[in-house]
Amino acid sequence: MTKEKIHQPADKKPNRFSRFLKILGPGLITGAADDDPSGIATYSQTGAQFGYGQLWTVILMYPLMTAVQEACARVGAVTGKGLAAVVRDYYSKKILYFVVALVVIANIINIGADIGAMAESMRLIIPISFTYWALIFTFVMLALEVFTSYSAYAKILKWLSLVLLAYPITAIIAGQNWPVVLRATFVPHIQLDFGFFFLLTGVLGTTISPYMFFWQASEEIEEEIEEKRVGQNGGIPKISKLFLRNLRIDTFLGMLFSELMTFFIIITAASVLNANGVTNISTAADAAKALEPLVSTFPNSGLIAKTIFAAGVVGIGLLAVPVLAGSASYALSEAFHWREGLSLKFKKAHGFYGVIIASTLIGLLINFIGIDPIKALVFTAVFNGVTSVPLIFVIARVSNNEKIMGEHKNTLISTVLLWLTFATMGGSAIIMLASLLIR
């Protein structure tokens, strides 16, 4: 009896915590993967170039990205199908192929930029060949995604997100003029020139990205398979109000984590780089300087800062690249009725895993056609910003279609936010292109 009394309270605490961790799934992973190497580079560049000038985008983007990701997650959970499968079943093949082509092209370019950034960052610590690092990371990530079970892999992805905490710690240590930071956060600053809107489109594009849409919708189905809400071969999921509530909590918290990291990356770059005259990030070493205040009291602080930066880029890259490859594979597999899902073994889903392998290897090869790996990250973000616009249009239509979603179609707030996202990202891309033509 005594032993039972002693152990019962101890058992309850982990159970509550484990239940909370169980809620944090596709939303948290998607939010953390959102701050991939492309995101880190783009947010660092805007902080270096414009200081706090684009910090207000964090407040703008949080409700917009949350609305888009919640809609995608809800579509997957309610229908038991990924976005591409829903488009395949309810819309024309032209729309299907257009949507799938956009996400596959965007994802492969993003994979290439991220692998290149991971390799370049590791060379700051261990200066062996760029090629060796790129190959090592590529095959490690492929092994994790192809040969690890979904439940084990999801746990790995959750904990990898913690490497981003180096940025808020650095921002606080570096010291901030918080009244100025808060003003820049809530009062928009706009410059009518190509450079400003180029980076603004990149910030929007690396935050609200095509791969996130397809990944989270499909991962909700993986979660349903894990929880036995739907069979391995699909079907209409058994969902409850509690399940949808947890889905929203996961999405809200995942996107909040993403935007908090965005906020701290921008203010770290602004206060450390821009304040000291560094306005352009052209190498991994330039970006790593933003973390030097974190270790300024230690000998060899520059090397330590580079090590922390490399750990962040590599850690999030290990999370993001498989998400990118998986997202492309879900889209293609759904479009062509292939068996798909990380819950399946390789021998049962050759096409699905074949796309993961092919897209990752093609991304790897992009690094050997003479593109600078750090600059490629920002250009990738801008490309995502442009390609997201038609995809958000499709998502807004699908998630509000009563024939598809039934009683779980968009609320009024969701509808307004989705169309506001479409207008914001489309407007930024149009102004960027117009300013390029007239400058």
Order of alpha helices (4+ residues) and beta strands (2+ residues): alpha-alpha-alpha-alpha-alpha-alpha-alpha-alpha-alpha-alpha-alpha-alpha-alpha-alpha-alpha-alpha-alpha-alpha-alpha
